[in-house]
Amino acid sequence: MVQSELLEYKQGQHYVVGIGASAGGLEAIEAFFKQMPSDSGLSFVVIQHLSPHYKSLMVELLSKHTRMPVMRIDDGMNIERNVVYLIPPSKNVTVFHNKLLLTEQDHTSGINLPIDIFLRSLAEDVGERAIGIILSGTGSDGTRGIRAIKEIGGMVMVQDEESAKFDGMPKNAYATGLADFILPPEKMPAQLLAFVKHPYATLQEKNSVPDDDTEMNRIFSMLREKCKIDFTYYKPNTVVRRIERRITINQLQDLSEYLKFLQTNPHEIMVLYQELLIGVTNFFRDEFVFEELKEKRFKQIEKMLQGDELRVWVTACSTGEEAYSLAMLLSEFREACGRYFRIKIFATDVDLTAIEKASNGKYPESVIADIPSHLLSKYFLRKEDYFQVNQKIREMVVFAQHNLIKDPPFTNIHFLSCRNVLIYLQPVLQKKILELFNFSLVKEGLLLLGTSETVGDMAEYFDVVSPKSKLYMSKGKQKMVGFASTSTTLLNYPTYPTSLSRPINNIHAQEDRVLDRFIKAVADDILPFTLIVNENMEVSHIFGDAKDYLTYPSGKLVTNLTKIVKKELSIPIATGMQKSAQG
């Protein structure tokens, strides 16, 4: 495509609707197009599971229910408005610069997922003007595709379970929590038109929400109060576009009306929270990154091990795919290198719902497309219509809710992954998080960032290892976290979360003063409710609000932790402390 044609294409972009259907989908597709006007200005691409040996009559059948032209796709065909395009048998369809491209389906590597393939390419090509609709069908095709659409700010509709003849595809789609609307097919067109014709949806320029600090701050305040996350320093463009989507979805007029809606609909606060935190991932995302780790970087990490444990921290882990990908590769590497060492992977995310899903290790059938077949058969168990990570791999990963901005970091980390998080944050937060990562990593430990991220102002603390994979190596320089940097080096604590609970054997008064300064700083800045306990279970320091955890009995003052915590916490805490002392 020449430059002038590309510019014209970008300027003329319109909404493209990708419709995925399988078993029972014909009735749903017909019901949808019966109610869809022929002059909506939208384009429709229908992706069905078709038998390669069956001559499809879909063009003739669907033409009876719509006045729009219905066309079977030819390779290189341009997408026009007010036209319905149908996938041919035995083909996969992608879209590139408004052209529909056909390839032969490949069944040699497992099941073919034409809906996922198309929706993901649609998201890449038209961005936030992509709309994904999942109708009746078996299996989980389309689940990965709608994730891609939501990641770039598009809209998703899913057929409701009651009206679907086969509910496998719809159930897998709305189990992601990403569906904007769950409706029977005949009610989708009216909602779809209301969405695309909303004033915010038709604006070409971004940031159409007025820059009203007062109203935005009230929204941020409500989010922080209910969800315990402060979005003030997230990049304005991202926040504004997500809020615009919610204004459009709810058919409200402007920011003021949306604020009132939030005040009377607490559930919407949680929906907005999820919109702002959308975590889209998949197994072995960016294959070249994992290939480099396997071929080169794991060997470097293994050589630096002081003891017999390799420690990994995967931040913003979402539903766990990256953490499990690393666990599988490290398990394979350990077998190949002939040296046994323990592998401890801490996988954290601020989103508790995502963490709960990740810890279950259950994924739809569509993950087959992302996982090499030898790893799938070795590390997954096939259950009904999903796959589950086996116990060996799940035991290598510890999932926990964690706020990068507020909570203390893990320490003695050999490999730290933080991909596609910094791009959503303003520089002040980027720097703060990178300072914490510098504190977390051992000398020559590796930091993995997203493909469009860098260490920025923290370049003096990291060496570039791989520009393509965005791998960095810690130089081992320590920087005071939580307060201004000085010439004094921080103590390198052994572990998290028990590092601050262990006795620190300092013999120099200067080191005592450094520790005291550090504790005071992090208590004000990044620590949640925290106790410092010695080897005799005696509490020496308390930080934060203790009312939900501690209860002091009458009589002589006691400092034994198991005596002063609430009764239901006594046994779990004692057990955890014993394990920490042994570790």
C-alpha positions as semicolon CSV with decimal commas, in nm:
position;residue;x (nm);y (nm);z (nm)
1;M;0,000;0,000;0,000
2;V;0,155;0,335;-0,103
3;Q;0,188;0,617;0,152
4;S;-0,107;0,820;0,020
5;E;-0,336;0,516;0,024
6;L;-0,226;0,429;0,379
7;L;-0,297;0,783;0,499
8;E;-0,640;0,777;0,334
9;Y;-0,711;0,439;0,494
10;K;-0,617;0,563;0,843
11;Q;-0,828;0,876;0,808
12;G;-1,128;0,680;0,685
13;Q;-1,118;0,405;0,948
14;H;-1,456;0,288;1,065
15;Y;-1,591;0,023;1,300
16;V;-1,545;-0,335;1,182
17;V;-1,751;-0,606;1,350
18;G;-1,603;-0,956;1,375
19;I;-1,870;-1,220;1,444
20;G;-1,761;-1,564;1,562
21;A;-2,000;-1,860;1,556
22;S;-1,987;-2,238;1,548
23;A;-2,248;-2,505;1,628
24;G;-2,595;-2,351;1,643
25;G;-2,455;-2,029;1,504
26;L;-2,667;-2,008;1,189
27;E;-2,985;-1,928;1,381
28;A;-2,802;-1,670;1,593
29;I;-2,645;-1,503;1,287
30;E;-2,981;-1,482;1,112
31;A;-3,148;-1,337;1,423
32;F;-2,873;-1,073;1,446
33;F;-2,892;-0,958;1,082
34;K;-3,272;-0,951;1,078
35;Q;-3,249;-0,658;1,322
36;M;-2,941;-0,487;1,180
37;P;-3,017;-0,190;0,948
38;S;-2,852;-0,201;0,608
39;D;-2,713;0,154;0,633
40;S;-2,532;0,144;0,970
41;G;-2,194;0,235;0,818
42;L;-2,041;-0,074;0,977
43;S;-1,862;-0,367;0,814
44;F;-1,927;-0,725;0,923
45;V;-1,694;-1,022;0,893
46;V;-1,854;-1,354;0,991
47;I;-1,614;-1,630;1,095
48;Q;-1,772;-1,974;1,128
49;H;-1,639;-2,323;1,185
50;L;-1,710;-2,484;0,849
51;S;-1,652;-2,841;0,736
52;P;-1,390;-2,848;0,456
53;H;-1,601;-3,107;0,271
54;Y;-1,933;-2,924;0,299
55;K;-2,046;-2,672;0,042
56;S;-2,162;-2,373;0,243
57;L;-2,492;-2,212;0,141
58;M;-2,442;-1,933;0,390
59;V;-2,438;-1,656;0,127
60;E;-2,776;-1,762;-0,007
61;L;-2,927;-1,825;0,339
62;L;-2,810;-1,502;0,499
63;S;-2,906;-1,288;0,197
64;K;-3,269;-1,367;0,283
65;H;-3,235;-1,186;0,617
66;T;-3,049;-0,867;0,525
67;R;-3,050;-0,607;0,249
68;M;-2,673;-0,566;0,276
69;P;-2,457;-0,741;0,016
70;V;-2,336;-1,077;0,147
71;M;-2,003;-1,186;-0,003
72;R;-1,776;-1,486;0,034
73;I;-1,425;-1,353;0,097
74;D;-1,169;-1,352;-0,183
75;D;-0,800;-1,304;-0,103
76;G;-0,703;-0,934;-0,092
77;M;-1,061;-0,807;-0,085
78;N;-1,109;-0,455;0,060
79;I;-1,346;-0,412;0,354
80;E;-1,632;-0,180;0,261
81;R;-1,904;-0,030;0,479
82;N;-2,249;-0,192;0,491
83;V;-2,125;-0,525;0,357
84;V;-2,125;-0,872;0,518
85;Y;-1,819;-1,088;0,449
86;L;-1,819;-1,466;0,505
87;I;-1,520;-1,693;0,562
88;P;-1,475;-1,967;0,297
89;P;-1,431;-2,333;0,403
90;S;-1,077;-2,455;0,488
91;K;-0,944;-2,099;0,519
92;N;-0,828;-1,863;0,793
93;V;-0,886;-1,490;0,752
94;T;-0,679;-1,198;0,876
95;V;-0,707;-0,827;0,805
96;F;-0,417;-0,599;0,716
97;H;-0,463;-0,234;0,621
98;N;-0,831;-0,295;0,550
99;K;-0,765;-0,593;0,321
100;L;-0,891;-0,944;0,397
101;L;-0,618;-1,203;0,351
102;L;-0,677;-1,578;0,322
103;T;-0,448;-1,863;0,428
104;E;-0,497;-2,238;0,434
105;Q;-0,598;-2,383;0,770
106;D;-0,328;-2,592;0,937
107;H;-0,455;-2,880;1,150
108;T;-0,119;-3,050;1,196
109;S;-0,042;-2,868;1,522
110;G;-0,382;-2,927;1,686
111;I;-0,719;-2,756;1,665
112;N;-0,765;-2,463;1,432
113;L;-0,903;-2,142;1,585
114;P;-1,022;-1,918;1,299
115;I;-1,221;-1,682;1,522
116;D;-0,923;-1,606;1,746
117;I;-0,699;-1,561;1,445
118;F;-0,929;-1,306;1,285
119;L;-1,020;-1,110;1,599
120;R;-0,658;-1,070;1,701
121;S;-0,564;-0,938;1,357
122;L;-0,868;-0,709;1,364
123;A;-0,756;-0,561;1,695
124;E;-0,410;-0,492;1,552
125;D;-0,547;-0,336;1,234
126;V;-0,832;-0,108;1,345
127;G;-0,751;-0,068;1,714
128;E;-1,031;0,066;1,932
129;R;-1,271;0,054;1,635
130;A;-1,270;-0,325;1,656
131;I;-1,589;-0,493;1,779
132;G;-1,597;-0,863;1,862
133;I;-1,918;-1,066;1,890
134;I;-1,924;-1,428;2,012
135;L;-2,233;-1,634;1,929
136;S;-2,341;-1,995;1,981
137;G;-2,077;-2,265;1,952
138;T;-1,881;-2,534;2,134
139;G;-1,528;-2,497;2,266
140;S;-1,341;-2,175;2,342
141;D;-1,253;-2,024;2,004
142;G;-1,283;-1,645;2,029
143;T;-1,175;-1,616;2,393
144;R;-0,822;-1,506;2,307
145;G;-0,954;-1,282;2,031
146;I;-1,181;-1,078;2,257
147;R;-0,893;-1,033;2,501
148;A;-0,693;-0,870;2,223
149;I;-0,986;-0,644;2,134
150;K;-1,036;-0,530;2,492
151;E;-0,664;-0,465;2,535
152;I;-0,670;-0,202;2,261
153;G;-0,999;-0,048;2,382
154;G;-1,247;-0,215;2,149
155;M;-1,593;-0,342;2,239
156;V;-1,715;-0,698;2,303
157;M;-2,063;-0,855;2,289
158;V;-2,146;-1,213;2,384
159;Q;-2,464;-1,415;2,328
160;D;-2,643;-1,492;2,654
161;E;-2,642;-1,850;2,773
162;E;-3,021;-1,891;2,761
163;S;-3,054;-1,813;2,390
164;A;-2,742;-2,000;2,275
165;K;-2,809;-2,342;2,124
166;F;-2,456;-2,442;2,227
167;D;-2,313;-2,236;2,511
168;G;-1,946;-2,344;2,513
169;M;-1,807;-2,045;2,325
170;P;-2,029;-1,785;2,498
171;K;-1,954;-1,928;2,845
172;N;-1,579;-1,922;2,786
173;A;-1,606;-1,567;2,651
174;Y;-1,797;-1,415;2,940
175;A;-1,595;-1,614;3,196
176;T;-1,310;-1,377;3,107
177;G;-1,510;-1,088;3,254
178;L;-1,438;-0,883;2,941
179;A;-1,784;-0,876;2,779
180;D;-1,938;-0,529;2,761
181;F;-2,281;-0,669;2,675
182;I;-2,436;-1,015;2,720
183;L;-2,752;-1,030;2,508
184;P;-2,959;-1,251;2,279
185;P;-2,860;-1,194;1,913
186;E;-3,177;-1,008;1,816
187;K;-3,110;-0,740;2,082
188;M;-2,746;-0,686;1,988
189;P;-2,799;-0,456;1,686
190;A;-2,981;-0,182;1,880
191;Q;-2,712;-0,182;2,151
192;L;-2,436;-0,190;1,893
193;L;-2,577;0,110;1,705
194;A;-2,624;0,305;2,028
195;F;-2,258;0,243;2,108
196;V;-2,108;0,341;1,771
197;K;-2,329;0,650;1,731
198;H;-2,255;0,788;2,077
199;P;-2,075;1,127;2,056
200;Y;-1,758;0,991;2,220
201;A;-1,751;0,692;1,985
202;T;-1,765;0,912;1,674
203;L;-1,491;1,155;1,777
204;Q;-1,170;1,117;1,576
205;E;-0,945;1,287;1,831
206;K;-0,851;1,130;2,162
207;N;-0,899;1,282;2,506
208;S;-1,248;1,416;2,439
209;V;-1,337;1,399;2,810
210;P;-1,291;1,755;2,941
211;D;-0,979;1,807;3,151
212;D;-1,174;1,869;3,471
213;D;-0,938;1,804;3,761
214;T;-1,214;1,822;4,021
215;E;-1,436;1,557;3,864
216;M;-1,144;1,334;3,767
217;N;-1,005;1,358;4,119
218;R;-1,343;1,257;4,260
219;I;-1,342;0,950;4,037
220;F;-0,985;0,870;4,147
221;S;-1,091;0,914;4,509
222;M;-1,383;0,673;4,469
223;L;-1,157;0,417;4,304
224;R;-0,900;0,445;4,581
225;E;-1,161;0,419;4,855
226;K;-1,328;0,110;4,711
227;C;-1,041;-0,062;4,530
228;K;-0,736;0,064;4,725
229;I;-0,559;0,177;4,407
230;D;-0,461;0,536;4,330
231;F;-0,476;0,598;3,954
232;T;-0,366;0,962;3,979
233;Y;-0,026;0,895;3,825
234;Y;-0,142;0,662;3,551
235;K;-0,098;0,812;3,205
236;P;-0,390;1,049;3,136
237;N;-0,449;0,923;2,779
238;T;-0,507;0,569;2,901
239;V;-0,736;0,669;3,186
240;V;-0,939;0,911;2,975
241;R;-0,999;0,661;2,695
242;R;-1,114;0,395;2,940
243;I;-1,353;0,641;3,106
244;E;-1,482;0,747;2,765
245;R;-1,560;0,383;2,690
246;R;-1,761;0,348;3,008
247;I;-1,950;0,672;2,931
248;T;-2,031;0,533;2,585
249;I;-2,122;0,183;2,708
250;N;-2,362;0,330;2,965
251;Q;-2,505;0,580;2,715
252;L;-2,430;0,881;2,934
253;Q;-2,366;1,233;2,813
254;D;-2,043;1,348;2,974
255;L;-1,801;1,318;3,266
256;S;-2,036;1,493;3,511
257;E;-2,316;1,250;3,438
258;Y;-2,076;0,958;3,467
259;L;-1,960;1,079;3,807
260;K;-2,320;1,086;3,929
261;F;-2,369;0,737;3,783
262;L;-2,067;0,612;3,978
263;Q;-2,201;0,761;4,299
264;T;-2,529;0,571;4,268
265;N;-2,393;0,249;4,112
266;P;-2,110;0,100;4,323
267;H;-2,079;-0,192;4,080
268;E;-1,970;0,048;3,805
269;I;-1,672;0,150;4,018
270;M;-1,552;-0,211;4,010
271;V;-1,617;-0,233;3,636
272;L;-1,413;0,084;3,573
273;Y;-1,139;-0,055;3,798
274;Q;-1,124;-0,370;3,586
275;E;-1,120;-0,160;3,267
276;L;-0,821;0,038;3,392
277;L;-0,637;-0,278;3,495
278;I;-0,712;-0,491;3,189
279;G;-0,439;-0,752;3,190
280;V;-0,414;-0,931;2,860
281;T;-0,157;-1,204;2,829
282;N;-0,102;-1,548;2,686
283;F;0,140;-1,835;2,718
284;F;0,484;-1,763;2,571
285;R;0,383;-1,415;2,458
286;D;0,653;-1,279;2,225
287;E;0,810;-1,615;2,146
288;F;1,149;-1,463;2,062
289;V;1,181;-1,345;2,424
290;F;1,128;-1,694;2,566
291;E;1,360;-1,841;2,302
292;E;1,638;-1,607;2,413
293;L;1,579;-1,689;2,779
294;K;1,596;-2,061;2,704
295;E;1,900;-2,048;2,477
296;K;2,115;-1,789;2,657
297;R;1,990;-1,626;2,974
298;F;1,894;-1,916;3,200
299;K;2,256;-2,036;3,181
300;Q;2,373;-1,697;3,308
301;I;2,124;-1,707;3,594
302;E;2,216;-2,062;3,693
303;K;2,584;-1,969;3,720
304;M;2,514;-1,686;3,965
305;L;2,319;-1,901;4,214
306;Q;2,480;-1,878;4,558
307;G;2,265;-2,150;4,712
308;D;2,027;-2,403;4,569
309;E;1,729;-2,176;4,498
310;L;1,655;-1,969;4,189
311;R;1,415;-1,685;4,267
312;V;1,188;-1,528;4,004
313;W;0,938;-1,245;4,039
314;V;0,666;-1,200;3,774
315;T;0,487;-0,872;3,838
316;A;0,145;-0,784;3,696
317;C;0,101;-1,155;3,625
318;S;-0,271;-1,122;3,540
319;T;-0,419;-1,472;3,504
320;G;-0,083;-1,647;3,532
321;E;0,015;-1,745;3,178
322;E;0,359;-1,583;3,188
323;A;0,444;-1,723;3,532
324;Y;0,354;-2,076;3,423
325;S;0,542;-2,031;3,094
326;L;0,858;-1,947;3,288
327;A;0,797;-2,235;3,529
328;M;0,777;-2,483;3,241
329;L;1,088;-2,350;3,067
330;L;1,289;-2,344;3,390
331;S;1,178;-2,697;3,471
332;E;1,296;-2,807;3,127
333;F;1,625;-2,619;3,172
334;R;1,688;-2,778;3,512
335;E;1,640;-3,124;3,362
336;A;1,876;-3,046;3,074
337;C;2,159;-2,889;3,276
338;G;2,191;-3,184;3,515
339;R;2,200;-2,968;3,828
340;Y;1,913;-2,970;4,072
341;F;1,810;-2,639;4,226
342;R;1,483;-2,522;4,372
343;I;1,275;-2,284;4,163
344;K;1,062;-2,028;4,346
345;I;0,845;-1,804;4,129
346;F;0,656;-1,520;4,296
347;A;0,370;-1,410;4,069
348;T;0,187;-1,098;4,178
349;D;-0,088;-0,869;4,059
350;V;-0,296;-0,595;4,214
351;D;-0,613;-0,759;4,078
352;L;-0,732;-1,022;4,326
353;T;-0,979;-1,173;4,076
354;A;-0,697;-1,237;3,829
355;I;-0,481;-1,390;4,103
356;E;-0,757;-1,630;4,203
357;K;-0,796;-1,745;3,842
358;A;-0,421;-1,783;3,805
359;S;-0,384;-1,998;4,114
360;N;-0,642;-2,243;3,977
361;G;-0,429;-2,294;3,668
362;K;-0,732;-2,365;3,449
363;Y;-0,734;-2,244;3,088
364;P;-0,966;-2,288;2,787
365;E;-0,889;-2,526;2,502
366;S;-0,771;-2,236;2,287
367;V;-0,437;-2,226;2,476
368;I;-0,335;-2,512;2,246
369;A;-0,243;-2,245;1,991
370;D;0,014;-2,088;2,227
371;I;0,180;-2,386;2,396
372;P;0,428;-2,620;2,223
373;S;0,273;-2,967;2,200
374;H;0,548;-3,139;2,403
375;L;0,498;-2,895;2,691
376;L;0,120;-2,923;2,670
377;S;0,130;-3,301;2,705
378;K;0,394;-3,293;2,979
379;Y;0,269;-3,015;3,205
380;F;-0,110;-2,996;3,150
381;L;-0,400;-3,224;3,236
382;R;-0,693;-3,240;2,995
383;K;-1,026;-3,189;3,174
384;E;-1,365;-3,178;3,000
385;D;-1,339;-2,860;2,793
386;Y;-1,030;-2,705;2,953
387;F;-0,665;-2,770;3,042
388;Q;-0,518;-2,745;3,392
389;V;-0,153;-2,688;3,480
390;N;-0,025;-2,995;3,663
391;Q;0,061;-2,993;4,032
392;K;0,438;-2,999;3,982
393;I;0,435;-2,668;3,797
394;R;0,168;-2,508;4,019
395;E;0,380;-2,580;4,327
396;M;0,667;-2,382;4,174
397;V;0,457;-2,065;4,159
398;V;0,332;-1,861;4,456
399;F;0,052;-1,623;4,354
400;A;-0,021;-1,320;4,572
401;Q;-0,204;-0,990;4,552
402;H;0,054;-0,713;4,552
403;N;0,059;-0,342;4,470
404;L;0,387;-0,246;4,305
405;I;0,347;0,113;4,415
406;K;0,265;0,055;4,782
407;D;0,377;-0,291;4,893
408;P;0,733;-0,395;4,985
409;P;0,930;-0,569;4,710
410;F;1,055;-0,928;4,706
411;T;1,432;-0,953;4,748
412;N;1,726;-1,166;4,632
413;I;1,556;-1,201;4,295
414;H;1,757;-1,349;4,007
415;F;1,505;-1,279;3,730
416;L;1,231;-1,016;3,740
417;S;0,963;-0,971;3,472
418;C;0,754;-0,655;3,447
419;R;0,609;-0,639;3,097
420;N;0,371;-0,374;2,967
421;V;0,312;-0,206;3,301
422;L;0,538;0,098;3,289
423;I;0,382;0,219;2,961
424;Y;0,061;0,297;3,153
425;L;0,234;0,502;3,424
426;Q;0,369;0,853;3,439
427;P;0,749;0,895;3,477
428;V;0,735;0,957;3,852
429;L;0,583;0,613;3,912
430;Q;0,803;0,446;3,652
431;K;1,112;0,566;3,836
432;K;0,979;0,462;4,176
433;I;0,900;0,109;4,055
434;L;1,236;0,070;3,883
435;E;1,407;0,179;4,207
436;L;1,225;-0,101;4,387
437;F;1,327;-0,348;4,116
438;N;1,688;-0,238;4,157
439;F;1,654;-0,312;4,528
440;S;1,492;-0,652;4,456
441;L;1,751;-0,788;4,213
442;V;2,079;-0,948;4,308
443;K;2,389;-0,818;4,132
444;E;2,375;-0,929;3,765
445;G;2,011;-1,029;3,810
446;L;1,800;-0,986;3,495
447;L;1,507;-0,749;3,442
448;L;1,261;-0,812;3,156
449;L;1,044;-0,521;3,036
450;G;0,780;-0,490;2,765
451;T;0,880;-0,445;2,403
452;S;0,815;-0,067;2,410
453;E;0,960;0,000;2,758
454;T;1,304;0,106;2,884
455;V;1,468;0,173;3,222
456;G;1,471;0,548;3,140
457;D;1,624;0,756;3,421
458;M;1,748;0,442;3,597
459;A;1,998;0,361;3,320
460;E;2,295;0,401;3,555
461;Y;2,170;0,103;3,757
462;F;2,117;-0,138;3,466
463;D;2,316;-0,263;3,166
464;V;2,135;-0,343;2,841
465;V;2,160;-0,718;2,774
466;S;1,925;-0,752;2,476
467;P;1,770;-0,445;2,308
468;K;1,525;-0,659;2,111
469;S;1,396;-0,862;2,406
470;K;1,424;-0,562;2,645
471;L;1,643;-0,753;2,891
472;Y;1,852;-0,556;3,141
473;M;2,114;-0,664;3,397
474;S;2,140;-0,513;3,743
475;K;2,477;-0,347;3,806
476;G;2,439;-0,416;4,176
477;K;2,434;-0,050;4,275
478;Q;2,203;0,000;4,570
479;K;1,973;0,299;4,590
480;M;1,778;0,406;4,896
481;V;1,409;0,343;4,838
482;G;1,132;0,550;4,989
483;F;1,354;0,852;5,052
484;A;1,637;1,049;4,898
485;S;1,939;0,852;4,789
486;T;2,255;0,886;5,000
487;S;2,600;0,737;4,989
488;T;2,503;0,469;5,242
489;T;2,431;0,124;5,098
490;L;2,115;-0,060;5,198
491;L;2,138;-0,394;5,369
492;N;2,048;-0,680;5,134
493;Y;1,771;-0,866;5,314
494;P;1,751;-1,243;5,262
495;T;1,389;-1,300;5,164
496;Y;1,040;-1,156;5,132
497;P;0,788;-1,161;5,292
498;T;0,980;-1,275;5,602
499;S;1,291;-1,062;5,558
500;L;1,178;-0,785;5,791
501;S;1,067;-1,042;6,050
502;R;1,405;-1,204;6,096
503;P;1,664;-1,087;6,348
504;I;1,930;-0,872;6,186
505;N;2,269;-0,937;6,348
506;N;2,425;-0,592;6,318
507;I;2,744;-0,533;6,509
508;H;2,799;-0,175;6,401
509;A;2,588;0,110;6,531
510;Q;2,599;0,275;6,189
511;E;2,423;-0,025;6,033
512;D;2,159;-0,007;6,308
513;R;2,094;0,355;6,215
514;V;2,068;0,267;5,844
515;L;1,816;-0,006;5,920
516;D;1,618;0,230;6,143
517;R;1,605;0,494;5,868
518;F;1,503;0,235;5,611
519;I;1,221;0,098;5,827
520;K;1,084;0,445;5,899
521;A;1,094;0,534;5,531
522;V;0,921;0,226;5,398
523;A;0,667;0,234;5,680
524;D;0,551;0,573;5,560
525;D;0,582;0,499;5,191
526;I;0,537;0,139;5,083
527;L;0,468;-0,091;5,379
528;P;0,122;-0,229;5,462
529;F;0,049;-0,341;5,821
530;T;0,383;-0,494;5,927
531;L;0,533;-0,661;6,233
532;I;0,899;-0,722;6,314
533;V;0,935;-1,042;6,516
534;N;1,244;-1,213;6,658
535;E;1,329;-1,584;6,670
536;N;1,136;-1,623;6,998
537;M;0,816;-1,495;6,832
538;E;0,844;-1,167;7,027
539;V;0,717;-0,851;6,856
540;S;0,964;-0,562;6,858
541;H;0,802;-0,319;6,611
542;I;0,450;-0,261;6,476
543;F;0,377;-0,048;6,169
544;G;0,033;0,042;6,038
545;D;-0,318;-0,013;6,172
546;A;-0,322;-0,327;6,392
547;K;-0,686;-0,333;6,498
548;D;-0,789;-0,599;6,245
549;Y;-0,510;-0,837;6,349
550;L;-0,410;-0,793;6,713
551;T;-0,601;-0,821;7,040
552;Y;-0,432;-0,766;7,377
553;P;-0,546;-0,989;7,666
554;S;-0,593;-0,840;8,013
555;G;-0,321;-0,893;8,274
556;K;0,055;-0,878;8,237
557;L;0,175;-0,731;7,908
558;V;0,290;-0,999;7,664
559;T;0,481;-0,961;7,338
560;N;0,458;-1,317;7,204
561;L;0,298;-1,292;6,861
562;T;0,082;-1,603;6,896
563;K;-0,068;-1,464;7,219
564;I;-0,168;-1,124;7,085
565;V;-0,298;-1,201;6,735
566;K;-0,666;-1,280;6,694
567;K;-0,746;-1,642;6,773
568;E;-0,818;-1,752;6,415
569;L;-0,477;-1,621;6,300
570;S;-0,264;-1,779;6,574
571;I;-0,205;-2,123;6,418
572;P;-0,150;-2,006;6,056
573;I;0,098;-1,739;6,169
574;A;0,289;-1,975;6,398
575;T;0,312;-2,231;6,117
576;G;0,427;-1,969;5,868
577;M;0,693;-1,836;6,107
578;Q;0,829;-2,187;6,164
579;K;0,854;-2,247;5,788
580;S;1,028;-1,910;5,746
581;A;1,283;-1,994;6,016
582;Q;1,354;-2,327;5,846
583;G;1,383;-2,168;5,500
